[in-house]
Amino acid sequence: MNCKNYDTKNESDDILKDMHLRENPYEVPEGYFDKMESEVRDKIRKEERLEEDTEDMSGQPVLKGLLRPALGLVFSFLIVFAFAYGIFALTGTLKWKKNAASKATESGYVSSETDAIREINLYDYAQYVSENPSTIDDTVSSEDIINYLTESNTPIAMLADIEH
Amino acid sequence: MDNDKEIIELYRSGEREQAFNILLRTYRERLYWHIRKMVCDHDDADDLLQSTFVKAWEALPSFRGESGIFTWLYRIATNVTITFLKKKSLSATISLSDYSSKLEGKIEEDPYFNGDDIQMRLQKAIASLPPKQRNVFILRYFDEMKYSEISQITGITEGALKASYHHAYEKVRKYMAEHSDWH
């Protein structure tokens, strides 16, 4: 390192006027600038390659390019699913309605009424009968009654007490 | 300036790499020395110079030619370097240390410093300046740039630059006087 003698008094006047101070005191390793140039070119090439890799042929970023078919697939699936669900739901409802309708046609009002009666207790039934006497089938013949009592093993003494 | 025209013409004609090679060759040393005086350390200067050129390559398509390529490159280099120095100062503050003192140490240990004692003292004095003031001082004192040119690079008005340079100059002079018995 070179040394230069400076008078402190003069320095305090204006040392910065000394042209020697404007000289460049730094150095660089040998061949630095050429090496730096090639490093910069390498960096730029790498960045450009990276950009190319992240873009597909249409200039879209790879992530977007990868996501696009995946999202398309998901949406297609959702559409098919919704369509199929709609069909099943619709036909299922129709089938149910059809079943209900056919059931009603087959067993008719009686069936529904019987089901309803099954649900109520004996007291209610008696009340129902008293209020709706027309619903009682009074066309049963005495012969039918006797047949029923016979088949149900009703004691003869009891049958003898029945008034005609 | 002739190189600037050649660079722009080559770039516009599609010879991008050739244009950039001329740009690199033309400005690499001037930019390096400016950055080196700002950060003192060769490795840091190397990193920052490379970032400057990479950024310049990326920004070249948007270069409108309103200012010269040299001014434009200096602006990029200055921004990159000041951002670096601010980050270093901030991290030094967080770790309760002083970045200027670290820089002074770096200058002393730098194997690529070939100046004498007074030159070392000057570099240390410059390292003690805030980054923006340091930039103005280096551009004016070493590169002898006009205030109008510095204004184009920094975006600071000429009046403010004169004041900034004056403050920096006085600080450096004071530092030099105070540390005259160091070595």
Interface residues (C-beta under 8 A of the other chain):
Chain A: M1 N2 C3 K4 Y6 T8 E11 S12 D14 I15 L16 D18 H20 L21 R22 E23 N24 P25 Y26 E27 V28 P29 Y32 F33 M36 E37 E39 V40 K43 I44 E47
Chain B: F20 N21 L24 R25 R28 E29 Y32 W33 R36 K37 H42 D46 L49 Q50 F53 V54 W57 E58 D110 Y112 F113 N114 G115 D116 D117 I118 Q119 M120 L122 Q123 Y141 F142 Y169 V172 R173 M176 A177 S180 D181
